[in-house]
Amino acid sequence: MKHGLITACLLGLSVWGQAEFLPATDDIPLMDGIVLSETTDFSFDTPAGQILTFDGTTRIEPAEVRLFYDKTLAALGWQKSKTDLYRRGADTFQLSFPQNGRIHFDIMLNSEP
């Protein structure tokens, strides 16, 4: 949960505001202006960890979304591996933009040994 506190500080939230995170995570923020679909999310638990996928819509340009996640995730210990792909230890977070106004998140959270 310490990453959640860091995220709240990074995002400049006031005491009255509350950060919104991607479902099933407590430290991957959902950028304001992205609305997740309630019908296309997927979560699967394996012995190796958890696989999460989410689809959403936004009017924000992909470049602005990338900049938000570049800065925010770096402050939370994630390293950019290549465009739209971030790693933190064995965990991965990937963005994709399948169509104009659509966004897709793939997350693999590995279990600790």
TORGU-73899 format. One record per residue: residue number from 1; x negated, y negated, z negated of N, C-alpha, C, O, CB in turn. Coordinates in nm, 3 decimals. Atoms other than C-alpha are relative to their C-alpha. Glycine has a CB too. Layout:
% TORGU-73899
+-------+---------+---------+---------+---------+---------+---------+---------+---------+---------+---------+---------+---------+---------+---------+---------+
! lumza !    n.c1 !    n.c2 !    n.c3 !   ca.c1 !   ca.c2 !   ca.c3 !    c.c1 !    c.c2 !    c.c3 !    o.c1 !    o.c2 !    o.c3 !   cb.c1 !   cb.c2 !   cb.c3 !
+-------+---------+---------+---------+---------+---------+---------+---------+---------+---------+---------+---------+---------+---------+---------+---------+
!   NUM !       X !       Y !       Z !       X !       Y !       Z !       X !       Y !       Z !       X !       Y !       Z !       X !       Y !       Z !
...
+-------+---------+---------+---------+---------+---------+---------+---------+---------+---------+---------+---------+---------+---------+---------+---------+
END
This chain:
% TORGU-73899
+-------+---------+---------+---------+---------+---------+---------+---------+---------+---------+---------+---------+---------+---------+---------+---------+
! lumza !    n.c1 !    n.c2 !    n.c3 !   ca.c1 !   ca.c2 !   ca.c3 !    c.c1 !    c.c2 !    c.c3 !    o.c1 !    o.c2 !    o.c3 !   cb.c1 !   cb.c2 !   cb.c3 !
+-------+---------+---------+---------+---------+---------+---------+---------+---------+---------+---------+---------+---------+---------+---------+---------+
!     1 !  -0.082 !   0.120 !   0.000 !   0.000 !   0.000 !   0.000 !  -0.086 !  -0.126 !   0.000 !  -0.036 !  -0.234 !   0.030 !   0.093 !   0.000 !  -0.120 !
!     2 !   0.084 !   0.120 !   0.001 !  -0.300 !  -0.232 !  -0.035 !  -0.008 !  -0.063 !   0.137 !  -0.021 !  -0.185 !   0.148 !  -0.139 !   0.034 !  -0.050 !
!     3 !   0.002 !   0.057 !  -0.134 !  -0.304 !  -0.270 !   0.343 !   0.124 !  -0.085 !   0.026 !   0.117 !  -0.185 !   0.097 !  -0.011 !   0.111 !   0.106 !
!     4 !  -0.122 !   0.077 !  -0.016 !   0.056 !  -0.393 !   0.327 !  -0.014 !  -0.138 !  -0.059 !   0.032 !  -0.236 !  -0.001 !   0.116 !   0.072 !  -0.064 !
!     5 !   0.023 !   0.129 !   0.064 !  -0.045 !  -0.670 !   0.087 !  -0.093 !  -0.085 !   0.086 !  -0.070 !  -0.204 !   0.103 !  -0.059 !   0.019 !  -0.141 !
!     6 !   0.093 !   0.072 !  -0.088 !  -0.334 !  -0.765 !   0.313 !   0.074 !  -0.052 !   0.123 !   0.055 !  -0.166 !   0.164 !  -0.118 !   0.090 !   0.041 !
!     7 !  -0.076 !   0.041 !  -0.119 !  -0.100 !  -0.774 !   0.612 !   0.087 !  -0.120 !  -0.031 !   0.092 !  -0.215 !   0.047 !   0.087 !   0.115 !   0.052 !
!     8 !  -0.087 !   0.111 !   0.037 !   0.143 !  -1.003 !   0.431 !  -0.081 !  -0.129 !  -0.011 !  -0.036 !  -0.234 !   0.034 !   0.071 !   0.028 !  -0.133 !
!     9 !   0.085 !   0.119 !   0.012 !  -0.140 !  -1.242 !   0.350 !  -0.047 !  -0.047 !   0.137 !  -0.047 !  -0.167 !   0.166 !  -0.121 !   0.029 !  -0.090 !
!    10 !   0.048 !   0.036 !  -0.133 !  -0.275 !  -1.230 !   0.704 !   0.106 !  -0.066 !   0.086 !   0.078 !  -0.157 !   0.164 !  -0.052 !   0.122 !   0.071 !
!    11 !  -0.108 !   0.053 !  -0.081 !   0.059 !  -1.304 !   0.855 !   0.052 !  -0.133 !  -0.053 !   0.142 !  -0.192 !   0.006 !   0.112 !   0.099 !   0.009 !
!    12 !  -0.040 !   0.128 !   0.053 !   0.095 !  -1.611 !   0.637 !   0.142 !  -0.002 !  -0.052 !   0.210 !  -0.104 !  -0.044 !  -0.016 !  -0.104 !   0.103 !
!    13 !  -0.137 !  -0.005 !   0.050 !   0.418 !  -1.497 !   0.481 !   0.009 !  -0.071 !  -0.134 !  -0.082 !  -0.063 !  -0.217 !   0.047 !   0.145 !  -0.013 !
!    14 !  -0.022 !   0.066 !   0.128 !   0.558 !  -1.703 !   0.199 !   0.052 !   0.101 !  -0.100 !   0.080 !   0.215 !  -0.065 !   0.097 !  -0.118 !   0.015 !
!    15 !  -0.052 !  -0.090 !   0.103 !   0.675 !  -1.554 !  -0.128 !   0.142 !   0.042 !   0.034 !   0.188 !   0.147 !  -0.011 !  -0.003 !  -0.068 !  -0.138 !
!    16 !  -0.138 !  -0.031 !  -0.033 !   1.025 !  -1.561 !   0.018 !   0.010 !   0.090 !   0.123 !   0.112 !   0.155 !   0.144 !   0.078 !  -0.128 !   0.024 !
!    17 !  -0.003 !  -0.082 !  -0.120 !   0.934 !  -1.385 !   0.341 !  -0.038 !   0.144 !  -0.031 !  -0.094 !   0.173 !  -0.136 !  -0.094 !  -0.058 !   0.106 !
!    18 !   0.035 !  -0.141 !   0.019 !   0.890 !  -1.013 !   0.383 !  -0.048 !   0.055 !   0.133 !   0.016 !   0.038 !   0.236 !   0.122 !   0.082 !  -0.055 !
!    19 !   0.055 !  -0.059 !  -0.121 !   0.671 !  -0.833 !   0.632 !   0.083 !   0.122 !   0.039 !   0.130 !   0.196 !  -0.047 !  -0.147 !   0.039 !  -0.019 !
!    20 !  -0.067 !  -0.119 !  -0.049 !   0.838 !  -0.574 !   0.850 !  -0.106 !   0.087 !   0.066 !  -0.189 !   0.039 !   0.144 !   0.116 !  -0.036 !   0.101 !
!    21 !   0.099 !  -0.093 !  -0.051 !   0.636 !  -0.266 !   0.935 !   0.066 !   0.103 !   0.090 !   0.187 !   0.127 !   0.081 !  -0.074 !   0.068 !  -0.115 !
!    22 !  -0.052 !  -0.108 !  -0.081 !   0.674 !   0.006 !   1.192 !   0.049 !   0.110 !  -0.093 !  -0.015 !   0.137 !  -0.195 !  -0.108 !   0.054 !   0.100 !
!    23 !  -0.055 !  -0.104 !   0.087 !   0.890 !   0.284 !   1.043 !  -0.103 !   0.109 !  -0.031 !  -0.186 !   0.144 !   0.053 !   0.124 !   0.063 !   0.064 !
!    24 !   0.088 !  -0.107 !   0.050 !   0.706 !   0.552 !   0.840 !  -0.144 !  -0.047 !  -0.019 !  -0.232 !   0.036 !  -0.042 !   0.002 !   0.116 !   0.096 !
!    25 !   0.133 !   0.054 !   0.029 !   0.405 !   0.321 !   0.801 !   0.016 !  -0.110 !  -0.105 !   0.122 !  -0.171 !  -0.116 !  -0.071 !  -0.055 !   0.129 !
!    26 !  -0.008 !   0.110 !   0.096 !   0.324 !   0.078 !   0.525 !  -0.105 !  -0.107 !   0.028 !  -0.122 !  -0.200 !  -0.050 !  -0.016 !   0.053 !  -0.142 !
!    27 !   0.103 !   0.099 !  -0.029 !   0.046 !  -0.113 !   0.696 !  -0.019 !  -0.030 !   0.148 !  -0.120 !  -0.089 !   0.187 !  -0.130 !   0.045 !  -0.057 !
!    28 !   0.005 !   0.038 !  -0.142 !   0.118 !  -0.142 !   1.069 !   0.119 !  -0.093 !   0.023 !   0.233 !  -0.048 !   0.034 !   0.004 !   0.127 !   0.097 !
!    29 !  -0.110 !   0.096 !  -0.010 !   0.319 !  -0.461 !   1.111 !   0.072 !   0.005 !   0.134 !   0.014 !   0.037 !   0.238 !  -0.052 !  -0.139 !  -0.022 !
!    30 !  -0.080 !   0.018 !  -0.120 !   0.597 !  -0.505 !   1.360 !   0.000 !  -0.150 !   0.029 !   0.047 !  -0.229 !  -0.052 !   0.148 !   0.057 !  -0.017 !
!    31 !   0.009 !   0.141 !  -0.038 !   0.538 !  -0.834 !   1.541 !   0.140 !  -0.060 !   0.008 !   0.232 !   0.000 !   0.063 !  -0.073 !  -0.017 !   0.136 !
!    32 !  -0.127 !   0.072 !  -0.015 !   0.820 !  -1.087 !   1.507 !   0.030 !  -0.014 !   0.149 !  -0.058 !  -0.046 !   0.228 !  -0.007 !  -0.140 !  -0.070 !
!    33 !  -0.040 !   0.011 !  -0.139 !   1.015 !  -1.089 !   1.831 !   0.006 !   0.133 !   0.072 !   0.047 !   0.139 !   0.187 !  -0.093 !  -0.091 !   0.071 !
!    34 !  -0.014 !  -0.134 !  -0.057 !   0.993 !  -0.714 !   1.893 !   0.114 !   0.068 !  -0.074 !   0.115 !   0.074 !  -0.196 !  -0.134 !   0.083 !  -0.012 !
!    35 !  -0.115 !  -0.070 !   0.057 !   1.317 !  -0.524 !   1.838 !  -0.012 !   0.147 !   0.037 !  -0.014 !   0.182 !   0.155 !   0.136 !  -0.060 !   0.052 !
!    36 !   0.011 !  -0.143 !  -0.026 !   1.287 !  -0.148 !   1.799 !   0.135 !   0.059 !   0.036 !   0.238 !   0.019 !  -0.018 !  -0.059 !   0.071 !  -0.121 !
!    37 !  -0.120 !  -0.075 !  -0.035 !   1.540 !   0.081 !   1.960 !   0.032 !   0.096 !  -0.114 !  -0.059 !   0.155 !  -0.174 !  -0.018 !   0.077 !   0.135 !
!    38 !  -0.039 !  -0.092 !   0.107 !   1.737 !   0.284 !   1.709 !   0.017 !   0.142 !   0.051 !   0.037 !   0.234 !  -0.029 !   0.129 !  -0.046 !  -0.065 !
!    39 !  -0.029 !  -0.133 !  -0.054 !   1.775 !   0.579 !   1.944 !  -0.119 !   0.070 !   0.064 !  -0.109 !   0.186 !   0.102 !   0.108 !  -0.010 !   0.100 !
!    40 !   0.111 !  -0.062 !  -0.070 !   1.432 !   0.643 !   2.092 !  -0.123 !   0.026 !  -0.087 !  -0.229 !   0.060 !  -0.034 !  -0.040 !  -0.085 !   0.115 !
!    41 !   0.116 !  -0.028 !   0.083 !   1.206 !   0.682 !   1.791 !  -0.015 !   0.151 !  -0.020 !   0.082 !   0.226 !  -0.008 !   0.011 !  -0.071 !  -0.137 !
!    42 !   0.030 !  -0.141 !   0.014 !   1.038 !   1.016 !   1.728 !  -0.106 !   0.014 !  -0.108 !  -0.202 !  -0.062 !  -0.111 !  -0.048 !   0.062 !   0.134 !
!    43 !   0.098 !  -0.028 !   0.104 !   0.852 !   1.155 !   1.429 !  -0.015 !   0.151 !  -0.010 !   0.083 !   0.224 !  -0.013 !   0.042 !  -0.061 !  -0.136 !
!    44 !   0.026 !  -0.142 !   0.007 !   0.686 !   1.493 !   1.406 !  -0.116 !   0.023 !  -0.095 !  -0.223 !  -0.035 !  -0.079 !  -0.031 !   0.059 !   0.140 !
!    45 !   0.105 !  -0.033 !   0.097 !   0.488 !   1.633 !   1.114 !  -0.068 !   0.130 !   0.040 !  -0.002 !   0.229 !   0.074 !   0.058 !   0.012 !  -0.142 !
!    46 !   0.079 !  -0.119 !  -0.028 !   0.208 !   1.881 !   1.178 !  -0.098 !   0.018 !  -0.115 !  -0.116 !  -0.075 !  -0.195 !  -0.076 !  -0.011 !   0.138 !
!    47 !   0.102 !  -0.016 !   0.103 !  -0.057 !   2.029 !   0.948 !  -0.114 !  -0.102 !   0.015 !  -0.178 !  -0.138 !  -0.084 !  -0.058 !   0.142 !   0.004 !
!    48 !   0.107 !   0.097 !  -0.024 !  -0.302 !   1.785 !   1.109 !   0.042 !  -0.143 !  -0.030 !  -0.044 !  -0.230 !  -0.044 !  -0.045 !   0.010 !   0.143 !
!    49 !  -0.045 !   0.136 !   0.026 !  -0.086 !   1.480 !   1.044 !   0.138 !  -0.026 !   0.057 !   0.215 !   0.066 !   0.083 !  -0.097 !  -0.099 !   0.057 !
!    50 !  -0.133 !   0.041 !  -0.045 !   0.214 !   1.285 !   1.166 !  -0.012 !  -0.072 !   0.134 !  -0.100 !  -0.156 !   0.154 !   0.067 !  -0.092 !  -0.105 !
!    51 !  -0.007 !   0.066 !  -0.130 !   0.300 !   1.181 !   1.522 !   0.126 !  -0.087 !  -0.001 !   0.235 !  -0.038 !  -0.032 !   0.003 !   0.105 !   0.119 !
!    52 !  -0.113 !   0.094 !  -0.002 !   0.524 !   0.873 !   1.557 !   0.003 !  -0.070 !   0.135 !  -0.101 !  -0.109 !   0.188 !  -0.012 !  -0.104 !  -0.116 !
!    53 !  -0.016 !   0.080 !  -0.121 !   0.662 !   0.707 !   1.869 !   0.122 !  -0.090 !  -0.016 !   0.223 !  -0.052 !  -0.076 !   0.014 !   0.090 !   0.127 !
!    54 !  -0.108 !   0.098 !   0.008 !   0.881 !   0.399 !   1.898 !   0.007 !  -0.077 !   0.131 !  -0.095 !  -0.108 !   0.191 !  -0.021 !  -0.096 !  -0.119 !
!    55 !  -0.022 !   0.087 !  -0.114 !   1.031 !   0.203 !   2.185 !   0.069 !  -0.127 !  -0.048 !   0.143 !  -0.125 !  -0.146 !   0.085 !   0.072 !   0.109 !
!    56 !  -0.064 !   0.125 !   0.037 !   1.137 !  -0.157 !   2.169 !   0.011 !  -0.093 !   0.119 !  -0.032 !  -0.062 !   0.230 !  -0.076 !  -0.066 !  -0.112 !
!    57 !  -0.013 !   0.104 !  -0.101 !   1.218 !  -0.469 !   2.362 !  -0.056 !  -0.130 !  -0.057 !  -0.059 !  -0.151 !  -0.178 !   0.148 !  -0.018 !   0.043 !
!    58 !   0.053 !   0.129 !   0.041 !   1.066 !  -0.814 !   2.353 !  -0.001 !  -0.096 !   0.119 !  -0.007 !  -0.054 !   0.235 !  -0.141 !   0.014 !  -0.059 !
!    59 !   0.015 !   0.103 !  -0.102 !   1.055 !  -1.140 !   2.544 !  -0.141 !  -0.057 !  -0.003 !  -0.175 !  -0.146 !   0.074 !   0.104 !  -0.113 !  -0.021 !
!    60 !   0.139 !   0.047 !   0.015 !   0.695 !  -1.192 !   2.436 !  -0.086 !   0.065 !   0.108 !  -0.071 !   0.183 !   0.139 !  -0.055 !   0.035 !  -0.143 !
!    61 !   0.089 !  -0.050 !  -0.104 !   0.432 !  -1.156 !   2.706 !  -0.096 !   0.105 !  -0.058 !  -0.141 !   0.090 !  -0.172 !  -0.080 !  -0.117 !   0.064 !
!    62 !   0.093 !  -0.102 !   0.049 !   0.211 !  -0.844 !   2.675 !  -0.132 !  -0.056 !  -0.052 !  -0.186 !  -0.005 !  -0.151 !  -0.028 !   0.098 !   0.109 !
!    63 !   0.127 !   0.058 !   0.045 !  -0.102 !  -1.061 !   2.642 !   0.011 !  -0.054 !  -0.142 !  -0.083 !  -0.042 !  -0.221 !  -0.044 !  -0.112 !   0.096 !
!    64 !  -0.020 !   0.054 !   0.134 !   0.043 !  -1.229 !   2.332 !   0.018 !   0.113 !  -0.102 !  -0.031 !   0.103 !  -0.215 !   0.123 !  -0.093 !  -0.002 !
!    65 !  -0.016 !  -0.117 !   0.088 !   0.145 !  -0.892 !   2.182 !  -0.138 !   0.061 !  -0.027 !  -0.170 !   0.096 !  -0.141 !   0.096 !   0.105 !   0.063 !
!    66 !   0.135 !  -0.057 !   0.015 !  -0.208 !  -0.760 !   2.245 !  -0.084 !  -0.086 !  -0.095 !  -0.154 !  -0.032 !  -0.181 !  -0.070 !   0.011 !   0.137 !
!    67 !   0.077 !   0.090 !   0.086 !  -0.363 !  -1.065 !   2.079 !   0.041 !   0.015 !  -0.146 !  -0.044 !   0.020 !  -0.234 !   0.017 !  -0.147 !   0.045 !
!    68 !  -0.050 !  -0.020 !   0.136 !  -0.140 !  -1.022 !   1.771 !  -0.057 !   0.129 !  -0.059 !  -0.110 !   0.127 !  -0.171 !   0.153 !   0.004 !  -0.001 !
!    69 !   0.048 !  -0.127 !   0.053 !  -0.236 !  -0.655 !   1.731 !  -0.152 !   0.005 !  -0.005 !  -0.207 !   0.068 !  -0.096 !   0.053 !   0.116 !   0.085 !
!    70 !   0.146 !   0.007 !   0.008 !  -0.605 !  -0.721 !   1.811 !  -0.043 !  -0.062 !  -0.133 !  -0.127 !  -0.007 !  -0.204 !  -0.058 !  -0.082 !   0.118 !
!    71 !   0.039 !   0.072 !   0.122 !  -0.629 !  -0.970 !   1.524 !   0.049 !   0.069 !  -0.126 !  -0.028 !   0.086 !  -0.221 !   0.053 !  -0.142 !   0.005 !
!    72 !  -0.061 !  -0.057 !   0.121 !  -0.394 !  -0.806 !   1.274 !  -0.061 !   0.135 !  -0.033 !  -0.098 !   0.160 !  -0.148 !   0.151 !   0.013 !   0.018 !
!    73 !   0.052 !  -0.133 !   0.029 !  -0.517 !  -0.450 !   1.310 !  -0.149 !  -0.004 !  -0.037 !  -0.193 !   0.075 !  -0.121 !   0.021 !   0.092 !   0.121 !
!    74 !   0.142 !   0.012 !   0.036 !  -0.885 !  -0.555 !   1.299 !  -0.015 !  -0.036 !  -0.148 !  -0.104 !   0.016 !  -0.216 !  -0.069 !  -0.107 !   0.089 !
!    75 !   0.006 !   0.040 !   0.140 !  -0.820 !  -0.718 !   0.962 !   0.041 !   0.115 !  -0.094 !   0.011 !   0.111 !  -0.213 !   0.090 !  -0.120 !  -0.024 !
!    76 !  -0.044 !  -0.115 !   0.080 !  -0.668 !  -0.387 !   0.843 !  -0.090 !   0.122 !   0.019 !  -0.056 !   0.232 !  -0.022 !   0.143 !   0.036 !   0.036 !
!    77 !   0.097 !  -0.108 !  -0.013 !  -0.971 !  -0.179 !   0.939 !   0.010 !   0.081 !   0.127 !  -0.064 !   0.178 !   0.143 !   0.014 !   0.090 !  -0.113 !
!    78 !  -0.012 !  -0.070 !  -0.128 !  -0.860 !  -0.066 !   1.285 !  -0.104 !  -0.057 !   0.097 !  -0.132 !  -0.177 !   0.094 !   0.144 !  -0.014 !   0.058 !
!    79 !   0.094 !   0.045 !  -0.101 !  -1.115 !  -0.083 !   1.567 !   0.061 !   0.023 !   0.138 !   0.120 !   0.128 !   0.165 !  -0.136 !   0.073 !  -0.013 !
!    80 !  -0.051 !  -0.013 !  -0.137 !  -1.020 !  -0.146 !   1.927 !  -0.092 !   0.094 !   0.076 !  -0.213 !   0.070 !   0.085 !   0.009 !  -0.141 !   0.071 !
!    81 !   0.077 !  -0.099 !  -0.073 !  -1.132 !   0.154 !   2.129 !  -0.005 !  -0.036 !   0.149 !  -0.109 !  -0.025 !   0.214 !   0.060 !   0.141 !  -0.020 !
!    82 !  -0.013 !   0.051 !  -0.136 !  -1.011 !   0.025 !   2.466 !   0.131 !  -0.079 !   0.003 !   0.200 !  -0.087 !  -0.098 !   0.000 !   0.117 !   0.109 !
!    83 !  -0.122 !   0.080 !  -0.009 !  -0.725 !  -0.191 !   2.592 !   0.119 !   0.080 !  -0.050 !   0.147 !   0.190 !  -0.002 !   0.023 !  -0.047 !   0.144 !
!    84 !  -0.123 !  -0.056 !   0.057 !  -0.413 !  -0.111 !   2.388 !  -0.020 !   0.126 !  -0.083 !   0.078 !   0.192 !  -0.118 !   0.095 !   0.030 !   0.111 !
!    85 !   0.026 !  -0.118 !   0.083 !  -0.583 !   0.169 !   2.188 !  -0.089 !  -0.039 !  -0.117 !  -0.196 !  -0.097 !  -0.099 !  -0.066 !   0.113 !   0.084 !
!    86 !   0.071 !   0.035 !   0.123 !  -0.697 !   0.128 !   1.828 !  -0.022 !   0.126 !  -0.082 !   0.059 !   0.219 !  -0.078 !   0.079 !  -0.107 !  -0.083 !
!    87 !   0.032 !  -0.116 !   0.086 !  -0.863 !   0.373 !   1.586 !  -0.040 !  -0.049 !  -0.139 !  -0.105 !  -0.152 !  -0.155 !  -0.113 !   0.086 !   0.062 !
!    88 !   0.046 !   0.022 !   0.137 !  -0.909 !   0.381 !   1.211 !  -0.025 !   0.139 !  -0.056 !   0.068 !   0.212 !  -0.089 !   0.105 !  -0.082 !  -0.089 !
!    89 !   0.033 !  -0.137 !   0.038 !  -1.094 !   0.693 !   1.106 !   0.053 !   0.093 !   0.108 !   0.024 !   0.074 !   0.226 !   0.059 !   0.037 !  -0.140 !
!    90 !  -0.058 !  -0.095 !  -0.096 !  -0.904 !   0.980 !   1.270 !   0.139 !  -0.043 !   0.048 !   0.200 !   0.026 !   0.130 !   0.008 !   0.139 !  -0.062 !
!    91 !  -0.133 !   0.049 !  -0.040 !  -0.582 !   0.774 !   1.308 !  -0.011 !  -0.078 !   0.131 !  -0.113 !  -0.141 !   0.159 !   0.061 !  -0.090 !  -0.110 !
!    92 !  -0.004 !   0.077 !  -0.124 !  -0.483 !   0.625 !   1.643 !   0.132 !  -0.077 !   0.010 !   0.235 !  -0.033 !  -0.040 !  -0.018 !   0.092 !   0.123 !
!    93 !  -0.117 !   0.085 !  -0.024 !  -0.241 !   0.348 !   1.743 !  -0.013 !  -0.048 !   0.144 !  -0.115 !  -0.105 !   0.182 !   0.008 !  -0.122 !  -0.102 !
!    94 !   0.006 !   0.040 !  -0.140 !  -0.156 !   0.282 !   2.107 !   0.127 !  -0.073 !   0.041 !   0.238 !  -0.033 !   0.006 !  -0.021 !   0.121 !   0.090 !
!    95 !  -0.110 !   0.079 !  -0.058 !   0.061 !   0.022 !   2.279 !   0.010 !   0.032 !   0.148 !  -0.090 !   0.064 !   0.212 !  -0.023 !  -0.153 !  -0.023 !
!    96 !  -0.015 !   0.000 !  -0.146 !   0.205 !   0.046 !   2.627 !   0.121 !  -0.085 !   0.035 !   0.212 !  -0.105 !  -0.046 !   0.015 !   0.145 !   0.056 !
!    97 !  -0.105 !   0.088 !  -0.049 !   0.430 !  -0.176 !   2.832 !   0.056 !   0.061 !   0.128 !   0.016 !   0.022 !   0.238 !  -0.055 !  -0.146 !   0.025 !
!    98 !  -0.048 !  -0.074 !  -0.116 !   0.628 !   0.056 !   3.063 !   0.076 !  -0.084 !   0.103 !   0.073 !  -0.052 !   0.222 !   0.089 !   0.110 !  -0.046 !
!    99 !  -0.075 !   0.088 !  -0.091 !   0.845 !  -0.220 !   3.213 !  -0.001 !  -0.140 !  -0.061 !  -0.032 !  -0.157 !  -0.179 !   0.147 !   0.051 !   0.024 !
!   100 !  -0.012 !   0.136 !   0.050 !   0.889 !  -0.593 !   3.182 !   0.100 !  -0.004 !  -0.115 !   0.213 !   0.042 !  -0.101 !   0.042 !  -0.098 !   0.113 !
!   101 !  -0.089 !   0.013 !   0.114 !   1.037 !  -0.664 !   2.841 !   0.010 !   0.124 !  -0.088 !   0.083 !   0.123 !  -0.187 !   0.134 !  -0.036 !   0.047 !
!   102 !  -0.002 !  -0.124 !   0.078 !   0.976 !  -0.310 !   2.709 !  -0.138 !   0.023 !  -0.063 !  -0.240 !  -0.017 !  -0.006 !   0.041 !   0.122 !   0.089 !
!   103 !   0.125 !  -0.034 !   0.067 !   0.711 !  -0.191 !   2.463 !   0.014 !   0.139 !  -0.059 !   0.122 !   0.179 !  -0.102 !  -0.036 !  -0.106 !  -0.110 !
!   104 !   0.002 !  -0.135 !   0.055 !   0.613 !   0.156 !   2.346 !  -0.119 !   0.012 !  -0.094 !  -0.230 !  -0.031 !  -0.062 !  -0.006 !   0.108 !   0.114 !
!   105 !   0.106 !  -0.023 !   0.099 !   0.411 !   0.251 !   2.035 !  -0.018 !   0.151 !  -0.017 !   0.080 !   0.224 !  -0.031 !   0.035 !  -0.068 !  -0.137 !
!   106 !   0.036 !  -0.138 !   0.035 !   0.232 !   0.587 !   1.985 !  -0.097 !  -0.007 !  -0.117 !  -0.197 !  -0.078 !  -0.112 !  -0.064 !   0.077 !   0.123 !
!   107 !   0.084 !   0.001 !   0.120 !   0.082 !   0.652 !   1.643 !  -0.027 !   0.144 !  -0.042 !   0.065 !   0.226 !  -0.048 !   0.068 !  -0.081 !  -0.116 !
!   108 !   0.037 !  -0.129 !   0.057 !  -0.107 !   0.955 !   1.514 !  -0.069 !  -0.028 !  -0.132 !  -0.178 !  -0.084 !  -0.135 !  -0.091 !   0.083 !   0.097 !
!   109 !   0.055 !   0.018 !   0.133 !  -0.167 !   0.949 !   1.139 !  -0.047 !   0.137 !  -0.049 !   0.034 !   0.224 !  -0.078 !   0.105 !  -0.062 !  -0.099 !
!   110 !   0.057 !  -0.129 !   0.038 !  -0.401 !   1.232 !   1.044 !   0.002 !   0.019 !  -0.150 !  -0.015 !  -0.075 !  -0.227 !  -0.142 !   0.012 !   0.052 !
!   111 !   0.002 !  -0.035 !   0.142 !  -0.379 !   1.409 !   0.711 !  -0.144 !  -0.005 !  -0.049 !  -0.237 !   0.029 !   0.023 !   0.062 !   0.140 !  -0.025 !
!   112 !   0.131 !  -0.001 !   0.064 !  -0.668 !   1.363 !   0.475 !  -0.038 !   0.145 !  -0.030 !   0.047 !   0.224 !  -0.072 !  -0.001 !  -0.087 !  -0.130 !
!   113 !   0.043 !  -0.137 !   0.029 !  -0.876 !   1.682 !   0.437 !   0.005 !   0.031 !  -0.149 !  -0.028 !   0.142 !  -0.190 !  -0.141 !   0.025 !   0.052 !
+-------+---------+---------+---------+---------+---------+---------+---------+---------+---------+---------+---------+---------+---------+---------+---------+
END
